[in-house]
Amino acid sequence: MALTLRLQRHGSTHRPFYHIVATDSRRPRNGRFIEKLGYYDPNKEPSIMEVKTDRVQYWYANGAQVSSAVANILKKKSVKLDRKQDAK
């Protein structure tokens, strides 16, 4: 299964609201997802971005690809992604 971290659009016309989700890349944009990892609200000033960094890191370490929009959000939130999983 090809996993990707991407945005799922919600909200009404001209009032978008996005969930950051881990999903199979072959699913539709707003289709079924595996886990909700945060949200992005561009309607507020400044934009609101909430991210569960530990879960994003988990999925990335397990091979998930990151979409360009989610990569930009993670960069603004200063989230460093590493393919190596921490040994506990």
C-alpha positions as CSV (number, residue, x, y, z in Angstrom):
1,M,0.0,0.0,0.0
2,A,1.4,3.4,-1.0
3,L,0.8,5.8,1.9
4,T,0.8,9.5,1.5
5,L,0.3,12.4,3.9
6,R,-1.9,15.0,2.2
7,L,-4.7,17.5,2.7
8,Q,-8.4,16.6,2.7
9,R,-10.7,19.5,1.8
10,H,-13.7,20.4,3.9
11,G,-15.8,23.5,4.3
12,S,-18.3,25.3,2.1
13,T,-17.7,27.1,-1.1
14,H,-15.0,29.9,-0.8
15,R,-14.4,28.8,2.9
16,P,-12.0,25.9,2.7
17,F,-10.8,24.0,5.7
18,Y,-8.3,21.2,5.5
19,H,-7.5,18.0,7.5
20,I,-4.0,16.6,7.3
21,V,-4.4,12.8,6.9
22,A,-2.5,9.7,6.2
23,T,-4.1,7.8,3.4
24,D,-3.6,5.3,0.6
25,S,-2.4,7.4,-2.4
26,R,-4.9,5.6,-4.7
27,R,-7.9,6.8,-2.7
28,P,-9.9,9.9,-3.7
29,R,-8.9,13.3,-2.2
30,N,-11.8,13.3,0.3
31,G,-12.1,9.5,0.5
32,R,-11.4,7.1,3.4
33,F,-8.2,7.8,5.4
34,I,-6.2,5.8,7.9
35,E,-5.5,8.6,10.5
36,K,-6.1,12.3,11.0
37,L,-2.9,14.0,11.8
38,G,-3.9,17.7,12.1
39,Y,-5.7,20.5,10.4
40,Y,-5.1,23.7,8.4
41,D,-7.5,26.7,8.4
42,P,-6.4,29.4,5.9
43,N,-9.5,31.5,6.6
44,K,-8.2,32.9,9.9
45,E,-5.6,35.7,10.1
46,P,-2.9,34.4,10.7
47,S,-3.6,30.9,9.3
48,I,-4.1,28.2,11.9
49,M,-2.0,25.0,11.5
50,E,-2.1,22.2,14.0
51,V,0.0,19.1,13.5
52,K,0.5,15.9,15.6
53,T,4.3,15.9,15.0
54,D,4.9,12.5,16.6
55,R,2.3,10.8,14.4
56,V,3.6,12.5,11.3
57,Q,7.1,11.3,12.1
58,Y,5.8,7.8,12.7
59,W,4.1,7.6,9.3
60,Y,7.1,9.2,7.5
61,A,9.5,6.7,9.2
62,N,7.3,3.9,7.9
63,G,7.6,5.0,4.3
64,A,4.8,7.5,3.7
65,Q,5.3,10.1,1.0
66,V,4.5,13.8,1.9
67,S,2.5,15.9,-0.6
68,S,3.9,19.3,-1.4
69,A,1.2,21.2,0.4
70,V,1.7,19.2,3.6
71,A,5.5,19.6,3.2
72,N,5.0,23.4,3.2
73,I,2.9,23.3,6.3
74,L,5.5,21.1,8.1
75,K,8.2,23.5,7.1
76,K,6.3,26.5,8.5
77,K,5.8,24.5,11.8
78,S,9.5,23.6,11.8
79,V,8.9,19.8,11.8
80,K,12.0,17.8,11.0
81,L,11.3,14.5,9.3
82,D,13.7,11.6,9.5
83,R,13.3,8.1,7.8
84,K,15.0,6.4,10.8
85,Q,12.6,5.3,13.5
86,D,13.8,6.0,17.1
87,A,14.7,2.8,19.0
88,K,12.9,2.6,22.4
